[in-house]
Amino acid sequence: DTAVSQTPKYLVTQMGNDKSIKCEQNLGHDTMYWYKQDSKKFLKIMFSYNNKELIINETVPNRFSPKSPDKAHLNLHINSLELGDSAVYFCASSQEASGGDGQFFGPGTRLTVL
Amino acid sequence: QKEVEQNSGPLSVPEGAIASLNCTYSDRGSQSFFWYRQYSGKSPELIMSIYSNGDKEDGRFTAQLNKASQYVSLLIRDSQPSDSATYLCAVRGGGGFKTIFGAGTRLFVKA
C-alpha cells in the first residue's frame, strides 16, 4: 500500500482554470504538508496542517486554498491558474507537528499551465 | 543569506569512492537535520536524520553534524551508480514547525 498518495499524477490545464489536487496518507500521521518544487528543483513549503488545523501558511497567493477534511487527507485547490503555477506539487506527512522526525513524501503532481 | 545552503554540483565520483556532500545553515537554534535523496522525476526520500553533534552511521551512509560551525554533511561510502541522484539537506529551525530545504546537490557516480 502506498503510504502517501496524490491524485492526479499529471495535470495539464489552461490559464484561468480552477483545479484541485488530492492527497491521502495511511501512515497514521498527525501532520500533512504541501510543497512546491519549481523548475530549479527548489522545494518550498506552502502549507501544513496538524490534526486538521492550519499551522504553516507561507506567503502563497490566496488563489491557493488547502483543505483538510480529516487528518489523513489534505487537498489543494487552485483558482485562476497562472503560467507561474507550473511546477511539481508534493504532499508530505510526518508524525510530529514540528516535522522533527522527518517527512514522507507523495509521488508528486506535475502541474502544467498552458 | 540563504537559510540552508548546498553546493549545487554536479559532484562526480567514481564507483567505489566516498562521496562527500555538505550543507550549512543559518539558524543557530536549529534542532533537527535531515538528508533526503531525490531521483530524477521522483519524490524526496528520507535517508538520514541527525539531532546531536557527531557522526551517525546507517549502512553506507554517515551523517555528520557540527552545530558550532552550523554545518552538516553526508558521506556515502562505496558509492554505486544507483546513488546518482540529487541530495537535499533539510533543517528544522529552533522555533515553529517549518523545515527548510536546501536547493540540493546533484551526485553522479561513474561506473
gemmi code that builds the backbone of each chain (N, CA, C; Angstrom):
import gemmi

chains = {
    "A": [
        ("ASP", (0.840, -1.202, 0.000), (0.000, 0.000, 0.000), (0.874, 1.250, 0.000)),
        ("THR", (0.490, 2.234, -0.816), (1.224, 3.482, -0.872), (1.003, 4.257, 0.410)),
        ("ALA", (2.097, 4.781, 1.012), (1.990, 5.478, 2.282), (1.344, 6.855, 2.109)),
        ("VAL", (1.839, 7.619, 1.139), (1.287, 8.935, 0.835), (0.946, 8.931, -0.656)),
        ("SER", (-0.292, 9.136, -0.969), (-0.722, 9.092, -2.367), (-1.306, 10.435, -2.780)),
        ("GLN", (-1.148, 10.752, -4.042), (-1.670, 12.007, -4.595), (-2.361, 11.712, -5.905)),
        ("THR", (-3.414, 12.465, -6.180), (-4.069, 12.404, -7.485), (-4.456, 13.811, -7.922)),
        ("PRO", (-4.299, 14.115, -9.195), (-3.723, 13.245, -10.231), (-2.195, 13.306, -10.227)),
        ("LYS", (-1.558, 12.475, -10.983), (-0.106, 12.496, -11.110), (0.330, 13.588, -12.088)),
        ("TYR", (-0.457, 13.786, -13.121), (-0.197, 14.832, -14.095), (-1.465, 15.667, -14.269)),
        ("LEU", (-1.282, 16.968, -14.447), (-2.420, 17.867, -14.617), (-2.007, 18.935, -15.616)),
        ("VAL", (-2.658, 18.937, -16.760), (-2.389, 19.927, -17.794), (-3.666, 20.730, -17.985)),
        ("THR", (-3.566, 22.057, -17.904), (-4.773, 22.869, -17.931), (-4.464, 24.246, -18.507)),
        ("GLN", (-5.495, 24.967, -18.829), (-5.355, 26.306, -19.395), (-5.305, 27.359, -18.295)),
        ("MET", (-4.651, 28.460, -18.610), (-4.644, 29.612, -17.697), (-6.065, 30.015, -17.355)),
        ("GLY", (-6.268, 30.389, -16.108), (-7.580, 30.870, -15.683), (-8.484, 29.788, -15.112)),
        ("ASN", (-8.146, 28.534, -15.360), (-8.968, 27.438, -14.834), (-8.749, 27.250, -13.339)),
        ("ASP", (-9.675, 26.499, -12.719), (-9.560, 26.114, -11.311), (-9.342, 24.609, -11.254)),
        ("LYS", (-8.397, 24.180, -10.416), (-8.102, 22.744, -10.317), (-7.819, 22.360, -8.876)),
        ("SER", (-7.980, 21.065, -8.586), (-7.688, 20.545, -7.249), (-6.742, 19.353, -7.334)),
        ("ILE", (-5.920, 19.218, -6.299), (-5.046, 18.064, -6.135), (-5.396, 17.438, -4.790)),
        ("LYS", (-5.508, 16.104, -4.783), (-5.883, 15.418, -3.554), (-4.700, 14.629, -2.998)),
        ("CYS", (-4.659, 14.531, -1.683), (-3.598, 13.792, -1.014), (-4.176, 12.987, 0.136)),
        ("GLU", (-3.682, 11.766, 0.288), (-4.108, 10.894, 1.380), (-2.895, 10.172, 1.930)),
        ("GLN", (-2.827, 10.027, 3.251), (-1.757, 9.240, 3.869), (-2.368, 8.186, 4.786)),
        ("ASN", (-1.771, 6.997, 4.735), (-2.263, 5.884, 5.569), (-1.235, 5.495, 6.624)),
        ("LEU", (-0.382, 6.463, 6.995), (0.661, 6.210, 7.992), (0.191, 6.524, 9.409)),
        ("GLY", (-0.999, 7.065, 9.558), (-1.485, 7.461, 10.872), (-0.814, 8.731, 11.393)),
        ("HIS", (-0.182, 9.481, 10.523), (0.495, 10.715, 10.931), (-0.513, 11.820, 11.245)),
        ("ASP", (-0.063, 12.742, 12.123), (-0.932, 13.841, 12.525), (-0.757, 15.085, 11.656)),
        ("THR", (0.344, 15.165, 10.924), (0.686, 16.399, 10.218), (0.883, 16.134, 8.735)),
        ("MET", (0.335, 17.033, 7.920), (0.475, 16.925, 6.471), (0.903, 18.267, 5.900)),
        ("TYR", (1.541, 18.218, 4.733), (2.165, 19.398, 4.139), (1.895, 19.446, 2.628)),
        ("TRP", (1.950, 20.644, 2.091), (2.060, 20.842, 0.650), (3.348, 21.609, 0.371)),
        ("TYR", (4.125, 21.073, -0.585), (5.341, 21.714, -1.053), (5.218, 21.978, -2.553)),
        ("LYS", (5.919, 23.015, -3.005), (6.031, 23.299, -4.430), (7.502, 23.175, -4.813)),
        ("GLN", (7.759, 22.407, -5.884), (9.121, 22.291, -6.392), (9.150, 22.864, -7.800)),
        ("ASP", (9.914, 23.939, -7.960), (9.918, 24.635, -9.245), (10.930, 23.990, -10.197)),
        ("SER", (11.105, 24.631, -11.335), (11.965, 24.070, -12.389), (13.422, 23.968, -11.955)),
        ("LYS", (13.810, 24.772, -10.955), (15.181, 24.704, -10.444), (15.299, 23.695, -9.315)),
        ("LYS", (14.255, 22.923, -9.105), (14.234, 21.835, -8.133), (14.235, 22.317, -6.689)),
        ("PHE", (13.961, 23.615, -6.471), (13.929, 24.118, -5.109), (12.596, 23.751, -4.470)),
        ("LEU", (12.652, 23.102, -3.315), (11.457, 22.598, -2.637), (11.040, 23.597, -1.559)),
        ("LYS", (9.838, 24.150, -1.715), (9.412, 25.206, -0.800), (8.078, 24.862, -0.138)),
        ("ILE", (8.027, 25.016, 1.191), (6.796, 24.737, 1.935), (5.718, 25.757, 1.570)),
        ("MET", (4.488, 25.260, 1.441), (3.345, 26.141, 1.200), (2.444, 26.162, 2.426)),
        ("PHE", (1.989, 24.984, 2.824), (1.042, 24.872, 3.941), (1.363, 23.631, 4.755)),
        ("SER", (0.916, 23.666, 6.032), (0.963, 22.473, 6.854), (-0.254, 22.451, 7.762)),
        ("TYR", (-0.821, 21.258, 7.936), (-1.945, 21.043, 8.836), (-1.551, 20.006, 9.870)),
        ("ASN", (-1.951, 20.264, 11.123), (-1.788, 19.295, 12.192), (-3.159, 18.985, 12.756)),
        ("ASN", (-3.594, 17.741, 12.638), (-4.930, 17.360, 13.105), (-6.006, 18.321, 12.599)),
        ("LYS", (-5.969, 18.595, 11.327), (-6.928, 19.433, 10.605), (-6.790, 20.916, 10.884)),
        ("GLU", (-5.784, 21.308, 11.681), (-5.595, 22.721, 11.982), (-4.414, 23.274, 11.195)),
        ("LEU", (-4.597, 24.423, 10.547), (-3.532, 25.039, 9.769), (-2.445, 25.566, 10.695)),
        ("ILE", (-1.200, 25.110, 10.517), (-0.114, 25.563, 11.378), (0.996, 26.269, 10.608)),
        ("ILE", (1.067, 26.052, 9.328), (2.015, 26.780, 8.492), (1.254, 27.314, 7.293)),
        ("ASN", (1.392, 28.620, 7.070), (0.751, 29.247, 5.924), (1.752, 30.246, 5.364)),
        ("GLU", (2.567, 29.770, 4.425), (3.625, 30.613, 3.889), (3.056, 31.680, 2.957)),
        ("THR", (3.922, 32.543, 2.503), (3.492, 33.612, 1.604), (3.145, 33.005, 0.256)),
        ("VAL", (1.894, 32.641, 0.128), (1.388, 31.988, -1.073), (0.183, 32.801, -1.539)),
        ("PRO", (0.028, 33.002, -2.860), (-1.164, 33.739, -3.326), (-2.442, 33.123, -2.788)),
        ("ASN", (-3.426, 33.965, -2.475), (-4.655, 33.413, -1.898), (-5.493, 32.666, -2.929)),
        ("ARG", (-4.985, 32.524, -4.141), (-5.614, 31.627, -5.116), (-5.422, 30.165, -4.704)),
        ("PHE", (-4.464, 29.923, -3.813), (-4.209, 28.573, -3.323), (-4.939, 28.397, -1.991)),
        ("SER", (-5.784, 27.387, -1.907), (-6.507, 27.153, -0.662), (-6.435, 25.672, -0.299)),
        ("PRO", (-5.816, 25.377, 0.841), (-5.770, 23.987, 1.310), (-7.041, 23.661, 2.086)),
        ("LYS", (-7.358, 22.360, 2.084), (-8.489, 21.905, 2.893), (-8.153, 20.539, 3.456)),
        ("SER", (-8.413, 20.380, 4.748), (-8.131, 19.106, 5.408), (-9.414, 18.588, 6.048)),
        ("PRO", (-10.122, 17.687, 5.364), (-11.371, 17.154, 5.920), (-11.148, 16.257, 7.135)),
        ("ASP", (-10.001, 15.608, 7.195), (-9.595, 14.812, 8.355), (-8.078, 14.697, 8.326)),
        ("LYS", (-7.498, 14.129, 9.366), (-6.033, 14.202, 9.454), (-5.329, 13.314, 8.440)),
        ("ALA", (-6.070, 12.453, 7.745), (-5.465, 11.592, 6.728), (-5.516, 12.205, 5.327)),
        ("HIS", (-6.203, 13.314, 5.183), (-6.389, 13.926, 3.871), (-6.050, 15.409, 3.899)),
        ("LEU", (-5.357, 15.846, 2.857), (-5.084, 17.271, 2.678), (-5.153, 17.563, 1.189)),
        ("ASN", (-6.110, 18.398, 0.811), (-6.312, 18.729, -0.588), (-5.854, 20.151, -0.853)),
        ("LEU", (-5.533, 20.415, -2.108), (-5.087, 21.745, -2.506), (-5.919, 22.204, -3.693)),
        ("HIS", (-6.610, 23.322, -3.513), (-7.408, 23.882, -4.592), (-6.736, 25.151, -5.093)),
        ("ILE", (-6.652, 25.273, -6.407), (-6.001, 26.438, -7.001), (-6.980, 27.116, -7.947)),
        ("ASN", (-7.258, 28.372, -7.683), (-8.152, 29.162, -8.533), (-7.360, 29.973, -9.544)),
        ("SER", (-7.995, 30.260, -10.661), (-7.433, 31.188, -11.663), (-5.960, 30.892, -11.955)),
        ("LEU", (-5.703, 29.694, -12.406), (-4.325, 29.240, -12.608), (-3.544, 30.174, -13.529)),
        ("GLU", (-2.266, 30.365, -13.183), (-1.367, 31.219, -13.948), (-0.186, 30.381, -14.442)),
        ("LEU", (0.509, 30.911, -15.463), (1.650, 30.187, -16.026), (2.690, 29.850, -14.956)),
        ("GLY", (2.900, 30.785, -14.030), (3.905, 30.603, -12.991), (3.553, 29.539, -11.973)),
        ("ASP", (2.334, 29.024, -12.046), (1.947, 27.950, -11.127), (2.463, 26.598, -11.597)),
        ("SER", (2.977, 26.537, -12.806), (3.516, 25.283, -13.332), (4.685, 24.834, -12.465)),
        ("ALA", (4.594, 23.635, -11.954), (5.593, 23.098, -11.024), (5.164, 21.690, -10.666)),
        ("VAL", (5.990, 21.046, -9.827), (5.571, 19.775, -9.229), (5.154, 20.064, -7.789)),
        ("TYR", (3.981, 19.608, -7.422), (3.452, 19.811, -6.075), (3.522, 18.486, -5.325)),
        ("PHE", (4.188, 18.540, -4.171), (4.340, 17.345, -3.345), (3.542, 17.489, -2.058)),
        ("CYS", (2.845, 16.437, -1.728), (2.225, 16.299, -0.426), (3.178, 15.484, 0.449)),
        ("ALA", (3.204, 15.760, 1.734), (4.057, 15.010, 2.654), (3.352, 14.877, 3.987)),
        ("SER", (3.830, 13.951, 4.811), (3.266, 13.819, 6.152), (4.381, 13.508, 7.142)),
        ("SER", (4.114, 13.802, 8.409), (5.036, 13.457, 9.488), (4.219, 13.186, 10.738)),
        ("GLN", (4.832, 12.471, 11.680), (4.120, 12.155, 12.906), (3.998, 13.389, 13.801)),
        ("GLU", (5.103, 14.147, 13.894), (5.114, 15.303, 14.779), (4.743, 16.579, 14.015)),
        ("ALA", (4.092, 17.503, 14.705), (3.763, 18.788, 14.099), (5.017, 19.543, 13.694)),
        ("SER", (6.095, 19.329, 14.441), (7.330, 20.022, 14.132), (8.024, 19.437, 12.917)),
        ("GLY", (7.618, 18.247, 12.517), (8.341, 17.584, 11.423), (9.713, 17.126, 11.850)),
        ("GLY", (9.936, 17.125, 13.172), (11.271, 16.839, 13.672), (11.709, 15.400, 13.483)),
        ("ASP", (10.784, 14.554, 13.069), (11.127, 13.163, 12.829), (11.254, 12.860, 11.344)),
        ("GLY", (11.234, 13.884, 10.522), (11.340, 13.667, 9.086), (9.979, 13.518, 8.443)),
        ("GLN", (9.932, 13.714, 7.161), (8.674, 13.709, 6.421), (8.685, 12.646, 5.331)),
        ("PHE", (7.500, 12.136, 5.035), (7.321, 11.155, 3.974), (6.544, 11.828, 2.849)),
        ("PHE", (7.076, 11.730, 1.653), (6.512, 12.457, 0.514), (5.678, 11.554, -0.379)),
        ("GLY", (4.642, 12.154, -0.956), (3.875, 11.500, -2.002), (4.628, 11.559, -3.321)),
        ("PRO", (4.081, 10.948, -4.363), (4.782, 10.852, -5.648), (4.821, 12.152, -6.440)),
        ("GLY", (4.033, 13.138, -6.023), (4.051, 14.425, -6.716), (2.975, 14.537, -7.778)),
        ("THR", (2.555, 15.764, -8.026), (1.623, 16.090, -9.110), (2.299, 17.136, -9.980)),
        ("ARG", (2.532, 16.768, -11.238), (3.177, 17.714, -12.158), (2.089, 18.552, -12.821)),
        ("LEU", (2.042, 19.820, -12.464), (1.037, 20.741, -12.994), (1.649, 21.568, -14.112)),
        ("THR", (1.018, 21.544, -15.262), (1.444, 22.368, -16.392), (0.302, 23.282, -16.780)),
        ("VAL", (0.568, 24.577, -16.745), (-0.452, 25.568, -17.108), (-0.077, 26.156, -18.465)),
        ("LEU", (-0.995, 26.030, -19.415), (-0.721, 26.479, -20.790), (-1.330, 27.856, -21.056)),
    ],
    "B": [
        ("GLN", (21.216, 36.120, 2.855), (21.835, 34.793, 3.064), (20.755, 33.721, 3.050)),
        ("LYS", (20.977, 32.671, 2.242), (20.028, 31.579, 2.206), (20.053, 30.850, 3.531)),
        ("GLU", (18.891, 30.314, 3.931), (18.799, 29.668, 5.227), (19.517, 28.331, 5.262)),
        ("VAL", (19.449, 27.582, 4.167), (20.143, 26.300, 4.058), (20.872, 26.312, 2.712)),
        ("GLU", (22.178, 26.180, 2.766), (22.978, 26.276, 1.544), (23.681, 24.968, 1.231)),
        ("GLN", (23.627, 24.610, -0.033), (24.342, 23.439, -0.529), (25.007, 23.810, -1.852)),
        ("ASN", (26.110, 23.159, -2.143), (26.732, 23.295, -3.450), (25.867, 22.516, -4.443)),
        ("SER", (25.451, 23.196, -5.511), (24.505, 22.548, -6.428), (25.122, 21.422, -7.239)),
        ("GLY", (26.490, 21.419, -7.302), (27.163, 20.387, -8.076), (27.100, 20.668, -9.558)),
        ("PRO", (27.223, 19.640, -10.424), (27.221, 18.245, -10.009), (28.540, 17.798, -9.387)),
        ("LEU", (28.404, 16.865, -8.437), (29.543, 16.226, -7.836), (29.696, 14.873, -8.521)),
        ("SER", (30.863, 14.641, -9.096), (31.084, 13.394, -9.823), (32.163, 12.581, -9.118)),
        ("VAL", (31.852, 11.328, -8.785), (32.816, 10.451, -8.131), (32.826, 9.107, -8.853)),
        ("PRO", (33.965, 8.410, -8.832), (33.988, 7.076, -9.454), (33.329, 6.048, -8.541)),
        ("GLU", (32.848, 4.996, -9.147), (32.245, 3.902, -8.378), (33.230, 3.381, -7.350)),
        ("GLY", (32.733, 3.170, -6.135), (33.554, 2.659, -5.053), (34.196, 3.734, -4.192)),
        ("ALA", (34.152, 4.974, -4.643), (34.750, 6.082, -3.882), (33.788, 6.575, -2.806)),
        ("ILE", (34.302, 7.478, -1.969), (33.463, 8.131, -0.962), (32.948, 9.445, -1.531)),
        ("ALA", (31.645, 9.618, -1.483), (31.036, 10.892, -1.888), (30.777, 11.719, -0.639)),
        ("SER", (31.174, 12.980, -0.670), (31.008, 13.862, 0.488), (30.128, 15.041, 0.100)),
        ("LEU", (28.990, 15.154, 0.773), (28.015, 16.206, 0.484), (27.917, 17.117, 1.696)),
        ("ASN", (27.913, 18.411, 1.439), (27.976, 19.372, 2.537), (26.798, 20.329, 2.535)),
        ("CYS", (26.528, 20.873, 3.724), (25.377, 21.758, 3.904), (25.669, 22.694, 5.069)),
        ("THR", (25.348, 23.967, 4.912), (25.433, 24.909, 6.029), (24.068, 25.544, 6.232)),
        ("TYR", (23.813, 25.981, 7.464), (22.522, 26.563, 7.777), (22.718, 27.815, 8.615)),
        ("SER", (21.719, 28.689, 8.587), (21.885, 29.992, 9.230), (21.251, 30.098, 10.614)),
        ("ASP", (20.222, 29.288, 10.907), (19.524, 29.386, 12.191), (20.284, 28.611, 13.257)),
        ("ARG", (20.943, 29.337, 14.158), (21.771, 28.685, 15.163), (20.940, 27.839, 16.144)),
        ("GLY", (19.648, 28.127, 16.234), (18.786, 27.359, 17.133), (18.193, 26.106, 16.504)),
        ("SER", (18.641, 25.733, 15.312), (18.074, 24.576, 14.612), (18.236, 23.307, 15.424)),
        ("GLN", (17.203, 22.451, 15.345), (17.138, 21.283, 16.217), (17.345, 19.963, 15.496)),
        ("SER", (16.834, 19.877, 14.271), (16.810, 18.587, 13.580), (17.339, 18.768, 12.166)),
        ("PHE", (18.054, 17.731, 11.706), (18.738, 17.837, 10.419), (18.517, 16.552, 9.641)),
        ("PHE", (18.260, 16.713, 8.361), (17.866, 15.562, 7.550), (18.583, 15.583, 6.212)),
        ("TRP", (18.765, 14.384, 5.667), (19.184, 14.235, 4.278), (18.123, 13.430, 3.541)),
        ("TYR", (17.720, 13.972, 2.397), (16.767, 13.303, 1.525), (17.469, 13.028, 0.190)),
        ("ARG", (17.082, 11.933, -0.427), (17.575, 11.599, -1.759), (16.401, 11.729, -2.727)),
        ("GLN", (16.643, 12.360, -3.865), (15.597, 12.523, -4.863), (16.136, 12.107, -6.222)),
        ("TYR", (15.610, 10.998, -6.726), (15.929, 10.582, -8.084), (15.139, 11.455, -9.059)),
        ("SER", (15.668, 11.586, -10.263), (15.034, 12.422, -11.280), (13.595, 11.977, -11.541)),
        ("GLY", (12.683, 12.908, -11.435), (11.277, 12.607, -11.685), (10.560, 11.913, -10.541)),
        ("LYS", (11.239, 11.755, -9.405), (10.645, 11.070, -8.255), (10.526, 12.030, -7.079)),
        ("SER", (9.954, 11.539, -5.997), (9.778, 12.381, -4.811), (10.962, 12.228, -3.862)),
        ("PRO", (11.180, 13.210, -2.988), (12.266, 13.082, -1.995), (12.006, 11.917, -1.052)),
        ("GLU", (13.086, 11.238, -0.678), (13.026, 10.081, 0.210), (13.981, 10.322, 1.369)),
        ("LEU", (13.474, 10.228, 2.592), (14.305, 10.441, 3.774), (15.314, 9.311, 3.917)),
        ("ILE", (16.610, 9.658, 3.989), (17.627, 8.629, 4.149), (18.369, 8.737, 5.479)),
        ("MET", (18.478, 9.930, 6.049), (19.188, 10.074, 7.320), (18.601, 11.236, 8.110)),
        ("SER", (18.599, 11.094, 9.418), (18.271, 12.201, 10.295), (19.334, 12.250, 11.385)),
        ("ILE", (19.646, 13.434, 11.876), (20.643, 13.581, 12.939), (20.238, 14.753, 13.801)),
        ("TYR", (20.421, 14.602, 15.113), (19.901, 15.600, 16.037), (20.966, 16.153, 16.981)),
        ("SER", (22.093, 15.426, 17.137), (23.124, 15.889, 18.065), (24.474, 15.878, 17.366)),
        ("ASN", (25.401, 16.639, 17.913), (26.733, 16.751, 17.324), (27.400, 15.386, 17.212)),
        ("GLY", (28.184, 15.229, 16.140), (28.919, 13.991, 15.952), (28.492, 13.282, 14.685)),
        ("ASP", (28.784, 11.991, 14.662), (28.501, 11.165, 13.496), (27.365, 10.202, 13.790)),
        ("LYS", (26.608, 9.911, 12.735), (25.578, 8.879, 12.822), (25.698, 8.031, 11.562)),
        ("GLU", (25.845, 6.723, 11.749), (26.076, 5.828, 10.625), (24.868, 4.935, 10.391)),
        ("ASP", (24.558, 4.715, 9.120), (23.477, 3.792, 8.742), (23.891, 3.154, 7.430)),
        ("GLY", (24.425, 1.923, 7.523), (24.897, 1.250, 6.322), (26.044, 2.004, 5.680)),
        ("ARG", (25.907, 2.333, 4.411), (26.982, 3.060, 3.715), (26.912, 4.568, 3.934)),
        ("PHE", (25.899, 5.030, 4.644), (25.706, 6.460, 4.858), (26.159, 6.878, 6.260)),
        ("THR", (26.851, 8.014, 6.320), (27.216, 8.617, 7.599), (26.848, 10.087, 7.547)),
        ("ALA", (26.038, 10.523, 8.502), (25.717, 11.941, 8.647), (26.603, 12.521, 9.735)),
        ("GLN", (27.084, 13.729, 9.518), (27.933, 14.399, 10.489), (27.340, 15.774, 10.789)),
        ("LEU", (27.293, 16.120, 12.080), (26.711, 17.397, 12.484), (27.686, 18.147, 13.378)),
        ("ASN", (27.871, 19.427, 13.079), (28.678, 20.317, 13.914), (27.867, 21.584, 14.107)),
        ("LYS", (27.179, 21.675, 15.236), (26.288, 22.814, 15.478), (27.072, 24.106, 15.671)),
        ("ALA", (28.265, 24.029, 16.224), (29.064, 25.235, 16.443), (29.418, 25.887, 15.107)),
        ("SER", (29.692, 25.063, 14.110), (30.037, 25.556, 12.779), (28.807, 25.658, 11.884)),
        ("GLN", (27.652, 25.223, 12.397), (26.398, 25.243, 11.628), (26.586, 24.517, 10.306)),
        ("TYR", (27.034, 23.302, 10.444), (27.473, 22.508, 9.294), (26.983, 21.080, 9.460)),
        ("VAL", (26.424, 20.524, 8.383), (26.019, 19.125, 8.393), (26.463, 18.501, 7.082)),
        ("SER", (26.915, 17.275, 7.129), (27.411, 16.629, 5.922), (26.890, 15.202, 5.833)),
        ("LEU", (26.977, 14.659, 4.632), (26.591, 13.273, 4.373), (27.728, 12.613, 3.612)),
        ("LEU", (28.224, 11.505, 4.144), (29.232, 10.716, 3.453), (28.586, 9.439, 2.936)),
        ("ILE", (28.877, 9.108, 1.691), (28.395, 7.863, 1.110), (29.620, 7.035, 0.763)),
        ("ARG", (29.787, 5.934, 1.486), (30.936, 5.065, 1.229), (30.612, 4.087, 0.116)),
        ("ASP", (31.671, 3.606, -0.575), (31.490, 2.612, -1.639), (30.365, 3.046, -2.579)),
        ("SER", (30.493, 4.246, -3.108), (29.436, 4.810, -3.957), (29.115, 3.891, -5.129)),
        ("GLN", (27.827, 3.795, -5.419), (27.342, 2.962, -6.515), (26.638, 3.850, -7.548)),
        ("PRO", (26.602, 3.422, -8.808), (25.855, 4.203, -9.806), (24.409, 4.468, -9.384)),
        ("SER", (23.826, 3.550, -8.618), (22.447, 3.731, -8.151), (22.322, 4.856, -7.116)),
        ("ASP", (23.461, 5.352, -6.614), (23.427, 6.503, -5.690), (23.302, 7.822, -6.442)),
        ("SER", (23.416, 7.793, -7.755), (23.305, 9.016, -8.560), (21.912, 9.599, -8.399)),
        ("ALA", (21.852, 10.793, -7.838), (20.582, 11.437, -7.507), (20.892, 12.850, -7.010)),
        ("THR", (19.856, 13.585, -6.682), (20.024, 14.872, -6.003), (19.802, 14.653, -4.511)),
        ("TYR", (20.711, 15.172, -3.700), (20.628, 15.011, -2.251), (20.248, 16.361, -1.630)),
        ("LEU", (19.136, 16.336, -0.914), (18.598, 17.543, -0.301), (18.905, 17.556, 1.184)),
        ("CYS", (19.493, 18.637, 1.643), (19.702, 18.861, 3.072), (18.487, 19.614, 3.598)),
        ("ALA", (17.967, 19.223, 4.742), (16.800, 19.886, 5.321), (17.044, 20.143, 6.803)),
        ("VAL", (16.607, 21.292, 7.261), (16.875, 21.713, 8.637), (15.583, 22.218, 9.275)),
        ("ARG", (15.275, 21.709, 10.461), (14.139, 22.255, 11.209), (14.668, 23.293, 12.183)),
        ("GLY", (14.099, 24.492, 12.089), (14.564, 25.610, 12.885), (14.249, 25.461, 14.357)),
        ("GLY", (14.830, 26.372, 15.138), (14.651, 26.305, 16.576), (13.253, 26.658, 17.046)),
        ("GLY", (12.515, 27.413, 16.256), (11.150, 27.773, 16.647), (10.184, 27.451, 15.544)),
        ("GLY", (8.951, 27.181, 15.869), (7.968, 26.928, 14.827), (8.045, 25.522, 14.276)),
        ("PHE", (7.322, 25.319, 13.197), (7.153, 23.985, 12.656), (7.804, 23.793, 11.299)),
        ("LYS", (8.534, 24.786, 10.835), (8.962, 24.757, 9.442), (10.277, 24.025, 9.265)),
        ("THR", (10.343, 23.178, 8.251), (11.589, 22.559, 7.812), (12.005, 23.235, 6.528)),
        ("ILE", (13.242, 23.719, 6.495), (13.766, 24.412, 5.329), (14.661, 23.471, 4.544)),
        ("PHE", (14.430, 23.415, 3.231), (15.234, 22.565, 2.370), (16.279, 23.383, 1.624)),
        ("GLY", (17.464, 22.796, 1.457), (18.442, 23.367, 0.567), (18.062, 23.063, -0.871)),
        ("ALA", (18.795, 23.673, -1.789), (18.485, 23.508, -3.212), (18.951, 22.168, -3.758)),
        ("GLY", (19.768, 21.447, -2.969), (20.179, 20.112, -3.387), (21.520, 20.085, -4.096)),
        ("THR", (22.216, 18.962, -3.948), (23.463, 18.695, -4.659), (23.258, 17.483, -5.560)),
        ("ARG", (23.561, 17.669, -6.847), (23.447, 16.542, -7.777), (24.713, 15.700, -7.706)),
        ("LEU", (24.538, 14.412, -7.506), (25.654, 13.473, -7.417), (25.611, 12.517, -8.601)),
        ("PHE", (26.756, 12.379, -9.272), (26.899, 11.372, -10.322), (27.974, 10.385, -9.897)),
        ("VAL", (27.650, 9.117, -9.925), (28.625, 8.074, -9.636), (28.909, 7.350, -10.944)),
        ("LYS", (30.167, 7.446, -11.377), (30.544, 6.894, -12.677), (30.977, 5.446, -12.518)),
        ("ALA", (30.382, 4.572, -13.352), (30.722, 3.154, -13.316), (32.101, 2.903, -13.916)),
    ],
}
model = gemmi.Model(1)
for chain_id, residues in chains.items():
    chain = gemmi.Chain(chain_id)
    for i, (resn, *xyz) in enumerate(residues, 1):
        res = gemmi.Residue()
        res.name, res.seqid = resn, gemmi.SeqId(i, " ")
        for name, pos in zip(("N", "CA", "C"), xyz):
            atom = gemmi.Atom()
            atom.name, atom.element = name, gemmi.Element(name[0])
            atom.pos, atom.b_iso = gemmi.Position(*pos), 0.0
            res.add_atom(atom)
        chain.add_residue(res)
    model.add_chain(chain)
structure = gemmi.Structure()
structure.add_model(model)
structure.setup_entities()
